[in-house]
């Protein structure tokens, strides 16, 4: 049984239509063409701070360092904000 909020999603429909083997073959082909793992490597730099401006500055500086390598094999994605940012923690109690 598969429970989903997105029953029309193309990936789910491909899995249902082609089965796991067919899905895996086409998904691996897409990853090869896009140079995504397992045909490449990825690394993620994750950071958090109370001061969002300093955090953004740090992440932009880190991205600039990566870009300064002048390596065609190195691609920088981001920086990107968290999908769900944490709010400030004011106490250990939940109201």
TILO-113682 format. One record per atom (N, C-alpha, C, O): atom name; chain; x, y, z; residue number from 1; residue in three letters. Coordinates in Angstrom, 2 decimals. Each point is the difference from the previous one (the first is absolute). Layout:
N
+-------+--------+---------+---------+---------+-----+--------+
| atome | chaine |      xx |      yy |      zz | num | residu |
+-------+--------+---------+---------+---------+-----+--------+
|    CA |      A |       X |       Y |       Z | NUM |    ALA |
...
+-------+--------+---------+---------+---------+-----+--------+
//
This chain:
95
+-------+--------+---------+---------+---------+-----+--------+
| atome | chaine |      xx |      yy |      zz | num | residu |
+-------+--------+---------+---------+---------+-----+--------+
|     N |      A |    0.84 |   -1.16 |    0.00 |   1 |    UNK |
|    CA |      A |   -0.84 |    1.16 |    0.00 |   1 |    UNK |
|     C |      A |    0.90 |    1.24 |    0.00 |   1 |    UNK |
|     O |      A |    0.99 |    0.05 |    0.73 |   1 |    UNK |
|     N |      A |   -1.35 |    0.92 |   -1.54 |   2 |    UNK |
|    CA |      A |    0.72 |    1.27 |   -0.04 |   2 |    UNK |
|     C |      A |   -1.00 |    1.10 |    0.32 |   2 |    UNK |
|     O |      A |   -1.03 |    0.14 |   -0.66 |   2 |    UNK |
|     N |      A |    1.34 |    0.63 |    1.67 |   3 |    UNK |
|    CA |      A |   -0.83 |    1.14 |    0.36 |   3 |    UNK |
|     C |      A |    0.73 |    1.26 |   -0.42 |   3 |    UNK |
|     O |      A |    1.17 |    0.19 |    0.36 |   3 |    UNK |
|     N |      A |   -1.83 |    0.67 |   -1.12 |   4 |    UNK |
|    CA |      A |    0.64 |    1.20 |   -0.49 |   4 |    UNK |
|     C |      A |   -0.97 |    1.15 |   -0.09 |   4 |    UNK |
|     O |      A |   -1.20 |   -0.18 |   -0.20 |   4 |    UNK |
|     N |      A |    1.75 |    1.36 |    0.33 |   5 |    UNK |
|    CA |      A |   -0.79 |    1.21 |   -0.18 |   5 |    UNK |
|     C |      A |    0.03 |    0.43 |   -1.47 |   5 |    UNK |
|     O |      A |   -0.74 |    0.89 |   -0.42 |   5 |    UNK |
|     N |      A |    1.61 |   -1.54 |   -0.37 |   6 |    UNK |
|    CA |      A |    0.20 |    0.37 |   -1.39 |   6 |    UNK |
|     C |      A |   -0.13 |   -1.22 |   -0.92 |   6 |    UNK |
|     O |      A |    1.00 |   -0.43 |   -0.58 |   6 |    UNK |
|     N |      A |   -2.20 |   -0.12 |    0.43 |   7 |    UNK |
|    CA |      A |   -0.16 |   -1.22 |   -0.79 |   7 |    UNK |
|     C |      A |    0.30 |    0.18 |   -1.49 |   7 |    UNK |
|     O |      A |    0.20 |   -0.99 |   -0.70 |   7 |    UNK |
|     N |      A |   -0.17 |    2.21 |    0.21 |   8 |    UNK |
|    CA |      A |    0.28 |    0.24 |   -1.41 |   8 |    UNK |
|     C |      A |    1.48 |    0.31 |   -0.26 |   8 |    UNK |
|     O |      A |    0.37 |    0.31 |   -1.13 |   8 |    UNK |
|     N |      A |    0.48 |   -0.40 |    2.15 |   9 |    UNK |
|    CA |      A |    1.41 |    0.34 |   -0.17 |   9 |    UNK |
|     C |      A |    0.63 |   -0.93 |   -1.04 |   9 |    UNK |
|     O |      A |   -0.18 |   -1.22 |    0.07 |   9 |    UNK |
|     N |      A |    0.94 |    1.79 |   -1.03 |  10 |    UNK |
|    CA |      A |    0.58 |   -0.82 |   -1.07 |  10 |    UNK |
|     C |      A |    0.91 |   -1.13 |    0.49 |  10 |    UNK |
|     O |      A |   -0.01 |   -1.08 |   -0.59 |  10 |    UNK |
|     N |      A |    0.78 |    1.30 |    1.64 |  11 |    UNK |
|    CA |      A |    0.88 |   -1.06 |    0.49 |  11 |    UNK |
|     C |      A |   -0.79 |   -1.17 |    0.58 |  11 |    UNK |
|     O |      A |    0.35 |   -1.16 |   -0.22 |  11 |    UNK |
|     N |      A |   -1.39 |    1.47 |    0.95 |  12 |    UNK |
|    CA |      A |   -0.84 |   -1.07 |    0.55 |  12 |    UNK |
|     C |      A |   -0.67 |   -0.77 |   -1.14 |  12 |    UNK |
|     O |      A |   -0.05 |   -1.23 |    0.02 |  12 |    UNK |
|     N |      A |   -0.45 |    1.95 |   -1.00 |  13 |    UNK |
|    CA |      A |   -0.66 |   -0.67 |   -1.13 |  13 |    UNK |
|     C |      A |    0.98 |   -0.84 |   -0.81 |  13 |    UNK |
|     O |      A |   -0.37 |   -1.06 |   -0.49 |  13 |    UNK |
|     N |      A |    1.61 |    1.53 |    0.35 |  14 |    UNK |
|    CA |      A |    1.00 |   -0.81 |   -0.70 |  14 |    UNK |
|     C |      A |    0.28 |   -1.28 |    0.78 |  14 |    UNK |
|     O |      A |    0.11 |   -1.07 |   -0.59 |  14 |    UNK |
|     N |      A |    0.01 |    1.18 |    1.90 |  15 |    UNK |
|    CA |      A |    0.24 |   -1.18 |    0.84 |  15 |    UNK |
|     C |      A |   -1.14 |   -1.00 |   -0.15 |  15 |    UNK |
|     O |      A |    0.24 |   -1.20 |   -0.14 |  15 |    UNK |
|     N |      A |   -1.47 |    1.69 |    0.18 |  16 |    UNK |
|    CA |      A |   -1.15 |   -0.89 |   -0.12 |  16 |    UNK |
|     C |      A |   -0.11 |   -0.60 |   -1.39 |  16 |    UNK |
|     O |      A |   -0.39 |   -1.16 |   -0.16 |  16 |    UNK |
|     N |      A |    0.73 |    1.94 |   -0.85 |  17 |    UNK |
|    CA |      A |   -0.13 |   -0.44 |   -1.39 |  17 |    UNK |
|     C |      A |    1.13 |   -0.96 |   -0.40 |  17 |    UNK |
|     O |      A |   -0.25 |   -1.01 |   -0.66 |  17 |    UNK |
|     N |      A |    1.49 |    1.33 |    1.06 |  18 |    UNK |
|    CA |      A |    1.16 |   -0.77 |   -0.47 |  18 |    UNK |
|     C |      A |    0.53 |   -1.00 |    1.02 |  18 |    UNK |
|     O |      A |    0.83 |   -0.84 |   -0.34 |  18 |    UNK |
|     N |      A |   -1.32 |    0.91 |    1.57 |  19 |    UNK |
|    CA |      A |    0.55 |   -0.86 |    1.05 |  19 |    UNK |
|     C |      A |    1.34 |    0.52 |    0.44 |  19 |    UNK |
|     O |      A |    0.54 |    0.95 |   -0.58 |  19 |    UNK |
|     N |      A |    0.02 |   -1.57 |    1.62 |  20 |    UNK |
|    CA |      A |    1.25 |    0.50 |    0.57 |  20 |    UNK |
|     C |      A |    1.13 |   -0.04 |   -1.01 |  20 |    UNK |
|     O |      A |    0.75 |    0.97 |   -0.12 |  20 |    UNK |
|     N |      A |   -0.59 |   -2.08 |   -0.60 |  21 |    UNK |
|    CA |      A |    1.13 |   -0.13 |   -0.93 |  21 |    UNK |
|     C |      A |   -0.04 |    1.06 |   -1.08 |  21 |    UNK |
|     O |      A |    1.02 |    0.63 |   -0.29 |  21 |    UNK |
|     N |      A |   -2.17 |   -0.42 |   -0.31 |  22 |    UNK |
|    CA |      A |   -0.13 |    1.03 |   -1.04 |  22 |    UNK |
|     C |      A |    0.22 |    1.39 |    0.56 |  22 |    UNK |
|     O |      A |    0.65 |    0.83 |   -0.63 |  22 |    UNK |
|     N |      A |   -1.18 |   -0.59 |    1.81 |  23 |    UNK |
|    CA |      A |    0.20 |    1.29 |    0.66 |  23 |    UNK |
|     C |      A |    1.47 |    0.25 |    0.28 |  23 |    UNK |
|     O |      A |    0.51 |    1.09 |   -0.27 |  23 |    UNK |
|     N |      A |    0.18 |   -2.10 |    0.80 |  24 |    UNK |
|    CA |      A |    1.41 |    0.15 |    0.35 |  24 |    UNK |
|     C |      A |    0.85 |    0.27 |   -1.24 |  24 |    UNK |
|     O |      A |    0.89 |    0.85 |    0.04 |  24 |    UNK |
|     N |      A |   -1.16 |   -1.55 |   -1.14 |  25 |    UNK |
|    CA |      A |    0.77 |    0.20 |   -1.23 |  25 |    UNK |
|     C |      A |   -0.17 |    1.44 |   -0.49 |  25 |    UNK |
|     O |      A |    0.99 |    0.67 |   -0.32 |  25 |    UNK |
|     N |      A |   -2.21 |   -0.19 |    0.26 |  26 |    UNK |
|    CA |      A |   -0.22 |    1.36 |   -0.51 |  26 |    UNK |
|     C |      A |    0.51 |    1.05 |    0.99 |  26 |    UNK |
|     O |      A |    0.51 |    1.04 |   -0.42 |  26 |    UNK |
|     N |      A |   -0.65 |   -1.28 |    1.72 |  27 |    UNK |
|    CA |      A |    0.49 |    0.97 |    0.98 |  27 |    UNK |
|     C |      A |    1.52 |    0.08 |   -0.05 |  27 |    UNK |
|     O |      A |    0.56 |    1.09 |    0.10 |  27 |    UNK |
|     N |      A |    0.12 |   -2.23 |   -0.25 |  28 |    UNK |
|    CA |      A |    1.46 |    0.01 |   -0.10 |  28 |    UNK |
|     C |      A |    0.46 |    0.69 |   -1.29 |  28 |    UNK |
|     O |      A |    1.02 |    0.69 |    0.01 |  28 |    UNK |
|     N |      A |   -1.75 |   -0.87 |   -1.08 |  29 |    UNK |
|    CA |      A |    0.34 |    0.68 |   -1.25 |  29 |    UNK |
|     C |      A |   -0.12 |    1.52 |    0.16 |  29 |    UNK |
|     O |      A |    0.85 |    0.75 |   -0.47 |  29 |    UNK |
|     N |      A |   -1.92 |   -0.31 |    1.11 |  30 |    UNK |
|    CA |      A |   -0.18 |    1.44 |    0.25 |  30 |    UNK |
|     C |      A |    1.14 |    0.54 |    0.85 |  30 |    UNK |
|     O |      A |    0.51 |    1.09 |   -0.26 |  30 |    UNK |
|     N |      A |   -0.10 |   -1.84 |    1.28 |  31 |    UNK |
|    CA |      A |    1.10 |    0.44 |    0.87 |  31 |    UNK |
|     C |      A |    1.32 |    0.03 |   -0.75 |  31 |    UNK |
|     O |      A |    0.83 |    0.88 |    0.23 |  31 |    UNK |
|     N |      A |   -0.61 |   -1.84 |   -1.13 |  32 |    UNK |
|    CA |      A |    1.23 |   -0.01 |   -0.79 |  32 |    UNK |
|     C |      A |    0.05 |    1.24 |   -0.90 |  32 |    UNK |
|     O |      A |    1.02 |    0.68 |   -0.07 |  32 |    UNK |
|     N |      A |   -2.12 |   -0.39 |   -0.61 |  33 |    UNK |
|    CA |      A |   -0.04 |    1.17 |   -0.90 |  33 |    UNK |
|     C |      A |    0.18 |    1.31 |    0.76 |  33 |    UNK |
|     O |      A |    0.59 |    0.94 |   -0.53 |  33 |    UNK |
|     N |      A |   -1.08 |   -0.87 |    1.75 |  34 |    UNK |
|    CA |      A |    0.09 |    1.23 |    0.80 |  34 |    UNK |
|     C |      A |    1.28 |    0.05 |    0.84 |  34 |    UNK |
|     O |      A |    0.26 |    0.99 |    0.69 |  34 |    UNK |
|     N |      A |    0.54 |   -2.06 |   -0.74 |  35 |    UNK |
|    CA |      A |    1.22 |   -0.11 |    0.80 |  35 |    UNK |
|     C |      A |   -0.29 |    0.11 |    1.49 |  35 |    UNK |
|     O |      A |    0.69 |    0.72 |    0.73 |  35 |    UNK |
|     N |      A |   -1.72 |   -1.44 |   -0.28 |  36 |    UNK |
|    CA |      A |   -0.34 |   -0.09 |    1.42 |  36 |    UNK |
|     C |      A |    0.42 |   -1.37 |    0.50 |  36 |    UNK |
|     O |      A |    0.18 |   -0.92 |   -0.81 |  36 |    UNK |
|     N |      A |   -0.02 |    0.75 |    2.13 |  37 |    UNK |
|    CA |      A |    0.39 |   -1.31 |    0.53 |  37 |    UNK |
|     C |      A |   -0.95 |   -1.10 |   -0.49 |  37 |    UNK |
|     O |      A |   -1.20 |    0.25 |   -0.12 |  37 |    UNK |
|     N |      A |    1.70 |   -1.41 |   -0.15 |  38 |    UNK |
|    CA |      A |    1.32 |   -0.53 |    0.30 |  38 |    UNK |
|     C |      A |    1.05 |    0.28 |   -1.07 |  38 |    UNK |
|     O |      A |    1.06 |   -0.64 |    0.01 |  38 |    UNK |
|     N |      A |   -1.31 |    1.55 |   -0.94 |  39 |    UNK |
|    CA |      A |    0.95 |    0.31 |   -1.07 |  39 |    UNK |
|     C |      A |    0.85 |    1.23 |    0.32 |  39 |    UNK |
|     O |      A |    0.76 |    0.47 |   -0.85 |  39 |    UNK |
|     N |      A |   -0.88 |    0.03 |    2.04 |  40 |    UNK |
|    CA |      A |    0.80 |    1.13 |    0.47 |  40 |    UNK |
|     C |      A |   -0.01 |   -0.04 |    1.52 |  40 |    UNK |
|     O |      A |   -0.51 |   -0.94 |    0.61 |  40 |    UNK |
|     N |      A |    1.08 |    1.96 |   -0.02 |  41 |    UNK |
|    CA |      A |    0.01 |    0.10 |    1.46 |  41 |    UNK |
|     C |      A |   -0.65 |    1.32 |    0.41 |  41 |    UNK |
|     O |      A |    0.06 |    0.98 |   -0.73 |  41 |    UNK |
|     N |      A |   -0.66 |   -0.98 |    1.89 |  42 |    UNK |
|    CA |      A |   -0.60 |    1.21 |    0.56 |  42 |    UNK |
|     C |      A |    0.54 |    0.23 |    1.40 |  42 |    UNK |
|     O |      A |    0.32 |   -0.95 |    0.73 |  42 |    UNK |
|     N |      A |   -0.22 |    2.19 |   -0.38 |  43 |    UNK |
|    CA |      A |    0.34 |    0.37 |    1.37 |  43 |    UNK |
|     C |      A |   -0.92 |    1.13 |    0.41 |  43 |    UNK |
|     O |      A |   -0.38 |    0.83 |   -0.84 |  43 |    UNK |
|     N |      A |    0.02 |   -0.78 |    2.09 |  44 |    UNK |
|    CA |      A |   -0.88 |    1.05 |    0.48 |  44 |    UNK |
|     C |      A |    0.67 |    0.69 |    1.18 |  44 |    UNK |
|     O |      A |    0.52 |   -0.64 |    0.91 |  44 |    UNK |
|     N |      A |   -0.55 |    1.95 |   -0.95 |  45 |    UNK |
|    CA |      A |    0.44 |    0.80 |    1.13 |  45 |    UNK |
|     C |      A |   -1.27 |    0.52 |    0.66 |  45 |    UNK |
|     O |      A |   -0.77 |    0.73 |   -0.62 |  45 |    UNK |
|     N |      A |    0.56 |   -1.10 |    1.86 |  46 |    UNK |
|    CA |      A |   -1.18 |    0.43 |    0.74 |  46 |    UNK |
|     C |      A |    0.48 |    0.84 |    1.16 |  46 |    UNK |
|     O |      A |    0.95 |   -0.36 |    0.69 |  46 |    UNK |
|     N |      A |   -1.62 |    1.48 |   -0.48 |  47 |    UNK |
|    CA |      A |    0.38 |    0.87 |    1.11 |  47 |    UNK |
|     C |      A |   -1.25 |    0.58 |    0.63 |  47 |    UNK |
|     O |      A |   -1.05 |    0.12 |   -0.64 |  47 |    UNK |
|     N |      A |    1.17 |    0.24 |    1.89 |  48 |    UNK |
|    CA |      A |   -1.10 |    0.68 |    0.69 |  48 |    UNK |
|     C |      A |    0.58 |    1.06 |    0.92 |  48 |    UNK |
|     O |      A |    1.11 |   -0.14 |    0.51 |  48 |    UNK |
|     N |      A |   -1.88 |    1.19 |   -0.32 |  49 |    UNK |
|    CA |      A |    0.45 |    1.10 |    0.85 |  49 |    UNK |
|     C |      A |   -1.20 |    0.80 |    0.46 |  49 |    UNK |
|     O |      A |   -1.06 |   -0.04 |   -0.63 |  49 |    UNK |
|     N |      A |    1.23 |    0.76 |    1.70 |  50 |    UNK |
|    CA |      A |   -1.07 |    0.86 |    0.49 |  50 |    UNK |
|     C |      A |   -0.13 |    1.25 |   -0.86 |  50 |    UNK |
|     O |      A |   -1.10 |    0.55 |   -0.11 |  50 |    UNK |
|     N |      A |    2.19 |   -0.11 |   -0.49 |  51 |    UNK |
|    CA |      A |    0.01 |    1.21 |   -0.83 |  51 |    UNK |
|     C |      A |   -0.08 |   -0.42 |   -1.47 |  51 |    UNK |
|     O |      A |    0.99 |   -0.46 |   -0.56 |  51 |    UNK |
|     N |      A |   -2.16 |    0.62 |   -0.06 |  52 |    UNK |
|    CA |      A |   -0.18 |   -0.47 |   -1.37 |  52 |    UNK |
|     C |      A |    0.85 |    0.76 |   -1.00 |  52 |    UNK |
|     O |      A |    0.39 |   -0.57 |   -1.02 |  52 |    UNK |
|     N |      A |   -0.09 |    1.84 |    1.27 |  53 |    UNK |
|    CA |      A |    0.83 |    0.77 |   -0.93 |  53 |    UNK |
|     C |      A |    1.43 |   -0.56 |   -0.01 |  53 |    UNK |
|     O |      A |    0.60 |   -0.15 |   -1.06 |  53 |    UNK |
|     N |      A |   -0.06 |   -0.15 |    2.24 |  54 |    UNK |
|    CA |      A |    1.35 |   -0.57 |    0.07 |  54 |    UNK |
|     C |      A |    0.03 |   -1.41 |   -0.58 |  54 |    UNK |
|     O |      A |    0.98 |   -0.40 |   -0.63 |  54 |    UNK |
|     N |      A |   -2.05 |   -0.33 |    0.84 |  55 |    UNK |
|    CA |      A |   -0.09 |   -1.34 |   -0.56 |  55 |    UNK |
|     C |      A |    0.02 |    0.07 |   -1.52 |  55 |    UNK |
|     O |      A |    0.74 |   -0.74 |   -0.65 |  55 |    UNK |
|     N |      A |   -1.55 |    1.62 |    0.09 |  56 |    UNK |
|    CA |      A |   -0.06 |    0.16 |   -1.45 |  56 |    UNK |
|     C |      A |    1.36 |    0.43 |   -0.54 |  56 |    UNK |
|     O |      A |    0.45 |   -0.50 |   -1.04 |  56 |    UNK |
|     N |      A |    0.21 |    1.41 |    1.72 |  57 |    UNK |
|    CA |      A |    1.32 |    0.47 |   -0.41 |  57 |    UNK |
|     C |      A |    1.02 |   -1.15 |    0.01 |  57 |    UNK |
|     O |      A |    0.79 |   -0.14 |   -0.93 |  57 |    UNK |
|     N |      A |   -0.82 |   -0.68 |    1.97 |  58 |    UNK |
|    CA |      A |    0.90 |   -1.15 |    0.09 |  58 |    UNK |
|     C |      A |   -0.24 |   -0.97 |   -1.15 |  58 |    UNK |
|     O |      A |    0.95 |   -0.45 |   -0.64 |  58 |    UNK |
|     N |      A |   -2.21 |    0.12 |    0.38 |  59 |    UNK |
|    CA |      A |   -0.31 |   -0.97 |   -1.05 |  59 |    UNK |
|     C |      A |    0.36 |    0.55 |   -1.38 |  59 |    UNK |
|     O |      A |    0.47 |   -0.76 |   -0.85 |  59 |    UNK |
|     N |      A |   -0.68 |    2.04 |    0.63 |  60 |    UNK |
|    CA |      A |    0.40 |    0.60 |   -1.29 |  60 |    UNK |
|     C |      A |    1.51 |   -0.02 |   -0.15 |  60 |    UNK |
|     O |      A |    0.51 |   -0.25 |   -1.10 |  60 |    UNK |
|     N |      A |    0.22 |    0.52 |    2.17 |  61 |    UNK |
|    CA |      A |    1.46 |   -0.04 |   -0.04 |  61 |    UNK |
|     C |      A |    0.49 |   -1.43 |   -0.30 |  61 |    UNK |
|     O |      A |    0.95 |   -0.19 |   -0.75 |  61 |    UNK |
|     N |      A |   -1.61 |   -0.80 |    1.35 |  62 |    UNK |
|    CA |      A |    0.37 |   -1.39 |   -0.25 |  62 |    UNK |
|     C |      A |   -0.25 |   -0.36 |   -1.47 |  62 |    UNK |
|     O |      A |    0.82 |   -0.67 |   -0.62 |  62 |    UNK |
|     N |      A |   -1.95 |    1.12 |    0.08 |  63 |    UNK |
|    CA |      A |   -0.30 |   -0.25 |   -1.42 |  63 |    UNK |
|     C |      A |    1.04 |    0.68 |   -0.88 |  63 |    UNK |
|     O |      A |    0.45 |   -0.59 |   -0.99 |  63 |    UNK |
|     N |      A |   -0.08 |    1.80 |    1.33 |  64 |    UNK |
|    CA |      A |    1.02 |    0.72 |   -0.77 |  64 |    UNK |
|     C |      A |    1.33 |   -0.74 |    0.02 |  64 |    UNK |
|     O |      A |    0.70 |   -0.05 |   -1.01 |  64 |    UNK |
|     N |      A |   -0.34 |   -0.53 |    2.15 |  65 |    UNK |
|    CA |      A |    1.24 |   -0.79 |    0.09 |  65 |    UNK |
|     C |      A |   -0.06 |   -1.18 |   -0.96 |  65 |    UNK |
|     O |      A |    0.98 |   -0.31 |   -0.69 |  65 |    UNK |
|     N |      A |   -2.12 |   -0.35 |    0.64 |  66 |    UNK |
|    CA |      A |   -0.15 |   -1.13 |   -0.92 |  66 |    UNK |
|     C |      A |    0.09 |    0.44 |   -1.44 |  66 |    UNK |
|     O |      A |    0.61 |   -0.68 |   -0.83 |  66 |    UNK |
|     N |      A |   -1.22 |    1.82 |    0.50 |  67 |    UNK |
|    CA |      A |    0.05 |    0.51 |   -1.36 |  67 |    UNK |
|     C |      A |    1.41 |    0.41 |   -0.40 |  67 |    UNK |
|     O |      A |    0.37 |   -0.10 |   -1.17 |  67 |    UNK |
|     N |      A |    0.42 |    0.56 |    2.14 |  68 |    UNK |
|    CA |      A |    1.35 |    0.46 |   -0.30 |  68 |    UNK |
|     C |      A |    0.94 |   -1.15 |   -0.38 |  68 |    UNK |
|     O |      A |    1.11 |    0.24 |   -0.46 |  68 |    UNK |
|     N |      A |   -1.55 |   -1.48 |    0.65 |  69 |    UNK |
|    CA |      A |    0.83 |   -1.14 |   -0.38 |  69 |    UNK |
|     C |      A |    0.19 |   -0.10 |   -1.52 |  69 |    UNK |
|     O |      A |    0.96 |   -0.61 |   -0.48 |  69 |    UNK |
|     N |      A |   -1.89 |    1.21 |   -0.27 |  70 |    UNK |
|    CA |      A |    0.03 |   -0.05 |   -1.46 |  70 |    UNK |
|     C |      A |    0.10 |   -1.44 |   -0.51 |  70 |    UNK |
|     O |      A |    0.73 |   -0.28 |   -0.96 |  70 |    UNK |
|     N |      A |   -1.45 |   -0.60 |    1.58 |  71 |    UNK |
|    CA |      A |   -0.05 |   -1.40 |   -0.40 |  71 |    UNK |
|     C |      A |   -1.32 |   -0.25 |   -0.70 |  71 |    UNK |
|     O |      A |   -1.06 |    0.22 |    0.59 |  71 |    UNK |
|     N |      A |    1.10 |   -0.69 |   -1.82 |  72 |    UNK |
|    CA |      A |   -1.24 |   -0.25 |   -0.73 |  72 |    UNK |
|     C |      A |   -0.81 |   -1.11 |    0.65 |  72 |    UNK |
|     O |      A |   -1.22 |   -0.05 |   -0.16 |  72 |    UNK |
|     N |      A |    1.88 |   -0.84 |    0.88 |  73 |    UNK |
|    CA |      A |   -0.70 |   -1.11 |    0.65 |  73 |    UNK |
|     C |      A |   -0.71 |    0.42 |    1.27 |  73 |    UNK |
|     O |      A |   -0.82 |   -0.75 |    0.52 |  73 |    UNK |
|     N |      A |    1.11 |    1.95 |   -0.01 |  74 |    UNK |
|    CA |      A |   -0.61 |    0.47 |    1.24 |  74 |    UNK |
|     C |      A |   -1.14 |    0.95 |   -0.35 |  74 |    UNK |
|     O |      A |    0.21 |    1.02 |   -0.65 |  74 |    UNK |
|     N |      A |   -1.39 |   -1.37 |    1.09 |  75 |    UNK |
|    CA |      A |   -1.18 |    0.85 |   -0.20 |  75 |    UNK |
|     C |      A |   -0.51 |    0.41 |    1.36 |  75 |    UNK |
|     O |      A |   -0.12 |   -0.83 |    0.90 |  75 |    UNK |
|     N |      A |   -0.19 |    2.09 |   -0.75 |  76 |    UNK |
|    CA |      A |   -0.50 |    0.52 |    1.27 |  76 |    UNK |
|     C |      A |   -1.50 |    0.24 |   -0.15 |  76 |    UNK |
|     O |      A |   -0.43 |    0.72 |   -0.90 |  76 |    UNK |
|     N |      A |   -0.35 |   -1.31 |    1.77 |  77 |    UNK |
|    CA |      A |   -1.44 |    0.23 |    0.04 |  77 |    UNK |
|     C |      A |   -0.30 |    0.72 |    1.30 |  77 |    UNK |
|     O |      A |    0.29 |   -0.51 |    1.08 |  77 |    UNK |
|     N |      A |   -0.87 |    1.67 |   -1.15 |  78 |    UNK |
|    CA |      A |   -0.35 |    0.72 |    1.21 |  78 |    UNK |
|     C |      A |    0.93 |    1.16 |    0.24 |  78 |    UNK |
|     O |      A |    0.80 |    0.34 |   -0.88 |  78 |    UNK |
|     N |      A |   -0.87 |    0.27 |    2.02 |  79 |    UNK |
|    CA |      A |   -0.68 |   -0.48 |    1.20 |  79 |    UNK |
|     C |      A |   -1.53 |    0.05 |   -0.13 |  79 |    UNK |
|     O |      A |   -0.55 |    0.76 |   -0.80 |  79 |    UNK |
|     N |      A |   -0.08 |   -1.58 |    1.58 |  80 |    UNK |
|    CA |      A |   -1.46 |   -0.07 |    0.02 |  80 |    UNK |
|     C |      A |   -0.48 |    0.02 |    1.44 |  80 |    UNK |
|     O |      A |    0.61 |   -0.59 |    0.88 |  80 |    UNK |
|     N |      A |   -1.70 |    1.27 |   -0.67 |  81 |    UNK |
|    CA |      A |   -0.60 |    0.05 |    1.34 |  81 |    UNK |
|     C |      A |   -0.65 |   -1.33 |    0.33 |  81 |    UNK |
|     O |      A |   -0.39 |   -0.76 |   -0.89 |  81 |    UNK |
|     N |      A |    0.28 |    0.49 |    2.16 |  82 |    UNK |
|    CA |      A |   -0.70 |   -1.21 |    0.44 |  82 |    UNK |
|     C |      A |   -1.47 |    0.09 |   -0.42 |  82 |    UNK |
|     O |      A |   -0.60 |    1.07 |    0.02 |  82 |    UNK |
|     N |      A |    0.06 |   -2.20 |   -0.40 |  83 |    UNK |
|    CA |      A |   -1.41 |   -0.02 |   -0.39 |  83 |    UNK |
|     C |      A |   -0.90 |    0.42 |    1.16 |  83 |    UNK |
|     O |      A |   -0.98 |    0.72 |   -0.18 |  83 |    UNK |
|     N |      A |    1.34 |   -1.17 |    1.35 |  84 |    UNK |
|    CA |      A |   -0.74 |    0.38 |    1.20 |  84 |    UNK |
|     C |      A |    1.02 |    0.54 |    0.99 |  84 |    UNK |
|     O |      A |    0.74 |   -0.76 |    0.62 |  84 |    UNK |
|     N |      A |   -0.71 |    2.06 |   -0.47 |  85 |    UNK |
|    CA |      A |    0.96 |    0.63 |    0.91 |  85 |    UNK |
|     C |      A |   -0.51 |   -0.14 |    1.43 |  85 |    UNK |
|     O |      A |   -1.20 |    0.08 |    0.25 |  85 |    UNK |
|     N |      A |    2.13 |   -0.29 |    0.66 |  86 |    UNK |
|    CA |      A |   -0.37 |   -0.08 |    1.41 |  86 |    UNK |
|     C |      A |   -0.24 |    1.40 |    0.54 |  86 |    UNK |
|     O |      A |    0.70 |    0.95 |   -0.36 |  86 |    UNK |
|     N |      A |   -1.67 |   -0.83 |    1.21 |  87 |    UNK |
|    CA |      A |   -0.25 |    1.26 |    0.67 |  87 |    UNK |
|     C |      A |    0.89 |    0.12 |    1.22 |  87 |    UNK |
|     O |      A |    0.66 |   -0.97 |    0.38 |  87 |    UNK |
|     N |      A |   -0.63 |    2.11 |    0.23 |  88 |    UNK |
|    CA |      A |    0.85 |    0.16 |    1.18 |  88 |    UNK |
|     C |      A |   -0.50 |   -0.85 |    1.16 |  88 |    UNK |
|     O |      A |   -1.21 |   -0.15 |    0.20 |  88 |    UNK |
|     N |      A |    2.13 |   -0.39 |    0.55 |  89 |    UNK |
|    CA |      A |   -0.35 |   -0.78 |    1.18 |  89 |    UNK |
|     C |      A |    0.06 |    0.95 |    1.20 |  89 |    UNK |
|     O |      A |    1.05 |    0.56 |    0.31 |  89 |    UNK |
|     N |      A |   -2.18 |   -0.39 |    0.34 |  90 |    UNK |
|    CA |      A |   -0.04 |    0.97 |    1.11 |  90 |    UNK |
|     C |      A |    0.06 |   -0.67 |    1.36 |  90 |    UNK |
|     O |      A |    0.43 |    0.63 |    0.97 |  90 |    UNK |
|     N |      A |   -0.85 |   -1.89 |   -0.89 |  91 |    UNK |
|    CA |      A |    0.09 |   -0.71 |    1.28 |  91 |    UNK |
|     C |      A |   -0.12 |   -1.49 |   -0.28 |  91 |    UNK |
|     O |      A |   -0.31 |   -0.41 |   -1.12 |  91 |    UNK |
|     N |      A |    0.55 |   -0.37 |    2.11 |  92 |    UNK |
|    CA |      A |   -0.12 |   -1.45 |   -0.14 |  92 |    UNK |
|     C |      A |   -1.42 |   -0.49 |    0.17 |  92 |    UNK |
|     O |      A |   -0.25 |   -1.21 |   -0.06 |  92 |    UNK |
|     N |      A |   -0.69 |    2.12 |    0.28 |  93 |    UNK |
|    CA |      A |   -1.38 |   -0.43 |    0.25 |  93 |    UNK |
|     C |      A |   -0.84 |    0.17 |   -1.26 |  93 |    UNK |
|     O |      A |    0.15 |    0.96 |   -0.75 |  93 |    UNK |
|     N |      A |   -1.00 |   -1.91 |    0.55 |  94 |    UNK |
|    CA |      A |   -0.96 |    0.07 |   -1.11 |  94 |    UNK |
|     C |      A |   -1.33 |    0.47 |    0.56 |  94 |    UNK |
|     O |      A |   -0.51 |   -0.57 |    0.96 |  94 |    UNK |
|     N |      A |   -0.04 |    1.60 |   -1.58 |  95 |    UNK |
|    CA |      A |   -1.27 |    0.51 |    0.49 |  95 |    UNK |
|     C |      A |   -1.15 |   -0.63 |   -0.74 |  95 |    UNK |
|     O |      A |   -1.16 |    0.31 |    0.29 |  95 |    UNK |
+-------+--------+---------+---------+---------+-----+--------+
//
